[in-house]
């Protein structure tokens, strides 16, 4: 009887002990899970990559002309207003020609007088030439007749008329380009001088951005290449620009190389003065191992998850863009890398992978 009771007691004791061991193990597993650091991850992939640099600058009109009168005078009439479309040769402003018209009449009268004198002297010279050929007059008399032709002053009188006419032509101020009137600094009755612009005309069909690149990148770009241009104030549209020119020498002050990018703007969606960003491709590589840039922690260190543990791996970077970086060594295709939470990690830390938060 005693033996039978002791056997029952032993069985109960072993069962209780088993429960205690299981509870302890469960608690240990639960503690490990609670201590694991939550991380978000991504995989290293093989892909094609393009590295690019972003340049910025302000849009300007490729043709922007400030028109200054060639002569001074009183403004008689202004034919245009800001925003008007104008054609090359179209009249913009007219200056008062009344004084010049008087001068032209006087110059024309002097020319007519000189012309009459010239015609008379020329007729006489021809008569004297015939007489000289016949031996009827001396060479001195012939030379005197020639001098009368020269003294008629026809050439100088004609030049005086042409000078006044040129001045009158300059009193009509025309547009040298096709474009849009951007500014008008003239009113009828005001005096126009030869120093201050009175009309500004811009051709907005083609705009340009003047920017610059460093010595490290100058040989990575080429002229006539099409490049994407974005202008925040013009929405999400990507415009096709073209590398118009690349300076062969660096600017002495900035030690950078000036670059001009032109953008077609037939619809005039873009306006001079807007801020633009240009993306210039500098390098392309196919079939490279790449990881998200956010996976890099510290100085070229990436945490790779293996068996629920984080392993710190030193990598060698290649080209990179806004989102990804090429890995030359240290990472293989398919490796799971930590993209969020790595600031809490250390080599060998237990991790718990969680879904990325929206």
C-alpha positions in Angstrom: 0.0 0.0 0.0 2.8 2.4 0.9 4.7 1.5 -2.3 1.6 2.2 -4.3 1.1 5.6 -2.7 4.8 6.5 -3.3 4.5 5.6 -7.0 1.5 7.9 -7.4 3.3 10.7 -5.6 6.3 10.2 -7.9 4.1 10.4 -11.0 2.4 13.6 -9.8 5.8 15.1 -8.9 7.3 14.4 -12.4 4.2 15.8 -14.1 4.4 19.0 -12.0 8.1 19.3 -12.7 7.4 18.9 -16.5 4.9 21.7 -16.3 7.4 23.9 -14.6 10.0 23.2 -17.2 7.6 23.9 -20.0 6.5 27.1 -18.5 10.1 28.2 -18.0 10.9 27.4 -21.6 7.8 29.2 -22.9 8.7 32.2 -20.8 12.3 32.2 -22.2 11.0 32.0 -25.8 8.5 34.8 -25.1 11.3 36.9 -23.5 13.5 36.5 -26.6 10.6 37.5 -28.9 9.9 40.5 -26.8 13.6 41.5 -26.8 14.0 41.2 -30.6 14.3 44.5 -32.4 11.6 45.2 -34.9 13.0 46.0 -38.4 11.8 46.6 -41.9 13.8 44.8 -44.7 14.3 44.6 -48.4 16.2 42.4 -50.7 19.4 43.1 -52.8 18.5 42.8 -56.4 20.3 42.7 -59.8 19.1 45.6 -61.9 20.2 48.3 -64.4 21.2 51.6 -62.8 21.7 55.1 -64.0 23.6 57.7 -62.0 22.6 61.4 -62.5 23.3 64.8 -61.1 20.7 67.5 -60.7 21.6 71.0 -61.8 19.4 74.0 -61.1 19.0 77.5 -62.4 16.5 80.3 -63.4 14.8 80.2 -66.7 15.6 83.1 -69.1 14.5 83.9 -72.6 17.1 82.9 -75.2 16.2 86.2 -77.0 15.7 89.1 -74.7 16.2 92.6 -76.2 16.1 95.9 -74.4 15.6 98.5 -77.1 17.3 101.9 -76.8 16.7 104.6 -79.4 19.6 105.4 -81.7 18.7 109.1 -81.6 17.1 111.4 -79.0 13.8 112.9 -79.5 10.3 113.5 -78.2 8.0 110.5 -78.2 5.1 111.1 -80.6 3.3 107.7 -80.2 3.6 104.4 -78.4 2.1 101.6 -80.4 2.4 98.6 -78.0 1.6 97.6 -74.5 3.0 94.9 -72.1 1.9 91.5 -73.2 1.4 92.3 -76.9 2.9 89.9 -79.5 5.1 91.6 -82.0 6.8 90.7 -85.2 10.3 91.5 -86.3 10.3 94.9 -87.9 7.0 96.0 -86.3 6.8 99.6 -85.1 6.9 99.9 -81.4 7.4 103.7 -80.8 7.6 106.7 -83.0 9.5 109.9 -82.2 8.5 113.3 -83.4 10.0 114.0 -86.8 8.9 117.5 -87.4 12.3 119.1 -86.9 13.9 116.5 -89.1 11.3 117.1 -91.8 12.4 120.7 -91.9 16.0 119.7 -92.0 15.2 117.3 -94.8 13.5 120.0 -96.8 16.5 122.3 -96.4 18.9 119.5 -97.3 16.8 118.6 -100.3 16.8 122.2 -101.6 20.6 122.3 -101.2 20.8 119.1 -103.1 18.6 120.4 -105.9 20.8 123.5 -106.2 23.9 121.4 -106.3 22.3 119.1 -108.9 21.6 122.0 -111.2 25.1 123.3 -110.8 26.5 119.8 -111.4 24.4 119.3 -114.6 25.5 122.7 -116.0 29.1 122.1 -115.1 29.0 118.6 -116.6 27.5 120.0 -119.9 30.2 122.7 -120.0 32.9 120.1 -119.3 31.8 118.0 -122.2 31.8 121.0 -124.5 35.3 122.0 -123.3 36.5 118.5 -123.8 35.4 118.6 -127.5 37.1 121.9 -127.9 40.3 120.7 -126.3 40.3 117.6 -128.6 40.1 120.0 -131.5 42.9 122.1 -130.1 40.7 125.1 -129.7 41.4 125.6 -125.9 44.2 125.0 -123.6 44.6 122.2 -121.0 44.3 124.8 -118.3 40.8 125.8 -119.6 39.8 122.1 -119.6 41.0 121.6 -116.0 39.0 124.7 -114.9 35.9 123.1 -116.4 36.5 119.9 -114.5 37.0 121.9 -111.3 33.6 123.5 -111.7 32.0 120.0 -111.7 33.8 119.1 -108.5 32.9 122.4 -106.9 29.2 121.8 -107.5 29.1 120.0 -104.2 26.6 117.3 -105.4 28.2 114.5 -103.4 28.2 116.3 -100.1 24.6 117.6 -100.7 23.5 114.0 -101.4 25.2 112.8 -98.2 23.5 115.5 -96.2 20.1 114.4 -97.5 20.9 110.8 -96.7 22.0 111.6 -93.2 18.7 113.4 -92.4 16.8 110.5 -93.9 18.7 108.0 -91.8 17.9 110.1 -88.7 14.3 110.1 -89.7 14.3 106.3 -90.1 15.8 106.0 -86.6 12.9 108.0 -85.2 10.7 105.0 -86.0 11.7 102.3 -83.4 10.9 98.8 -84.5 11.2 95.3 -82.9 14.4 93.4 -83.9 12.9 90.0 -83.1 9.6 88.2 -82.9 8.3 88.1 -79.4 6.2 89.5 -76.6 6.5 93.0 -75.1 7.8 92.5 -71.6 8.1 96.2 -70.6 7.3 99.7 -71.9 9.0 102.7 -70.5 7.7 105.3 -72.8 4.8 107.8 -72.9 3.8 110.2 -75.6 5.3 113.6 -74.9 8.3 112.3 -73.0 11.8 112.7 -74.1 13.6 109.5 -75.3 17.3 109.4 -74.8 20.1 107.1 -76.1 20.9 105.6 -72.7 17.6 104.2 -71.2 15.7 101.3 -72.9 12.1 102.2 -73.8 10.8 98.8 -74.7 11.8 95.3 -73.8 10.8 92.4 -76.1 11.4 88.7 -75.3 11.0 85.6 -77.4 9.6 82.9 -75.1 9.5 80.2 -77.7 12.8 79.0 -76.5 14.0 79.4 -72.9 17.3 78.5 -71.4 18.9 77.7 -68.1 22.5 78.8 -67.4 24.1 76.6 -64.9 27.5 75.0 -64.2 29.1 71.6 -63.4 32.2 70.7 -61.4 35.5 69.5 -62.7 34.6 66.0 -61.6 31.5 65.9 -63.8 32.5 68.0 -66.8 33.6 65.0 -68.9 30.4 63.0 -68.0 28.1 65.2 -70.1 27.9 66.0 -73.8 26.4 68.7 -75.9 23.2 68.2 -77.9 22.0 65.6 -75.4 18.3 65.6 -74.5 17.8 66.0 -70.7 14.7 66.1 -68.5 13.8 69.4 -67.0 11.3 70.0 -64.2 9.8 73.3 -63.1 7.8 73.1 -59.8 5.7 76.1 -60.6 4.6 74.6 -63.9 3.2 71.3 -62.4 4.4 67.8 -62.7 5.2 67.9 -66.4 8.7 66.9 -67.5 10.1 69.1 -70.3 12.6 67.9 -72.8 15.6 70.2 -72.7 18.8 70.1 -74.7 22.4 70.7 -73.7 23.1 73.7 -75.9 26.7 74.4 -74.9 29.4 73.4 -72.5 32.2 75.8 -71.8 35.7 74.4 -72.7 37.3 76.2 -69.7 36.3 76.8 -66.1 35.1 80.1 -64.9 38.0 81.9 -63.2 35.9 82.9 -60.1 33.8 79.8 -59.5 36.1 77.2 -61.0 33.1 75.5 -62.5 32.2 74.9 -66.2 29.3 77.0 -67.5 26.6 74.9 -69.2 23.5 76.2 -71.1 20.4 74.0 -71.5 17.6 75.2 -73.8 13.9 74.2 -73.5 11.3 74.5 -76.3 8.3 76.6 -75.0 6.0 77.0 -77.9 2.9 77.1 -75.6 4.5 79.6 -73.3 3.8 77.4 -70.3 7.1 78.3 -68.8 8.0 81.9 -68.0 11.4 83.6 -67.6 12.3 83.8 -63.9 10.9 80.4 -63.0 13.2 78.0 -61.1 14.1 74.8 -63.0 15.9 71.6 -62.2 17.8 69.6 -64.8 18.7 65.9 -64.5 21.9 65.0 -66.3 22.8 61.4 -66.6 26.5 60.8 -65.7 26.8 57.0 -65.9 24.8 53.9 -66.8 25.5 50.3 -65.7 23.6 47.1 -66.5 23.2 44.0 -64.2 24.5 45.4 -61.0 23.6 44.4 -57.4 21.7 47.2 -55.8 20.1 47.9 -52.4 18.0 50.8 -51.2 20.1 53.8 -50.1 18.2 53.8 -46.8 19.8 50.5 -45.9 23.2 52.0 -45.4 24.0 52.7 -41.8 27.0 54.7 -40.7 30.0 54.6 -43.1 29.1 52.1 -45.7 27.7 49.5 -43.3 24.7 47.4 -44.0 22.9 45.0 -41.6 22.0 41.7 -43.3 19.4 39.5 -41.6 20.4 35.8 -41.3 18.6 33.3 -39.0 16.7 36.2 -37.4 20.0 37.9 -36.4 21.5 41.1 -37.8 25.0 40.9 -39.2 26.9 44.1 -39.8 28.5 44.0 -43.3 31.0 46.5 -44.7 30.2 47.2 -48.3 31.9 48.9 -51.3 29.6 51.3 -53.1 29.5 52.0 -56.8 27.2 54.4 -58.7 24.0 55.6 -57.0 20.8 57.5 -57.7 18.1 59.0 -55.7 16.8 55.7 -54.3 19.4 52.9 -54.9 23.1 52.3 -54.6 25.2 49.8 -56.4 27.1 47.3 -54.1 30.5 46.2 -55.5 31.3 43.9 -52.6 29.9 42.6 -49.4 26.3 41.9 -50.5 24.9 39.1 -52.8 21.7 39.0 -54.8 18.8 38.0 -52.5 20.4 39.1 -49.3 17.9 40.5 -46.9 19.0 44.0 -45.7 17.5 46.1 -43.0 16.0 49.4 -44.3 14.4 50.7 -41.1 15.4 50.2 -37.5 19.1 49.7 -38.1 20.0 52.6 -35.8 19.1 50.3 -32.9 21.0 47.3 -34.1 24.4 45.9 -33.3 26.3 42.9 -34.8 24.4 39.7 -33.8 21.3 41.5 -32.5 18.1 39.4 -32.6 15.6 41.0 -35.0 11.9 40.6 -35.7 10.9 41.5 -39.3 7.7 43.6 -39.6 5.8 44.9 -42.5 6.6 48.4 -43.8 4.3 51.1 -42.4 2.2 52.9 -44.9 
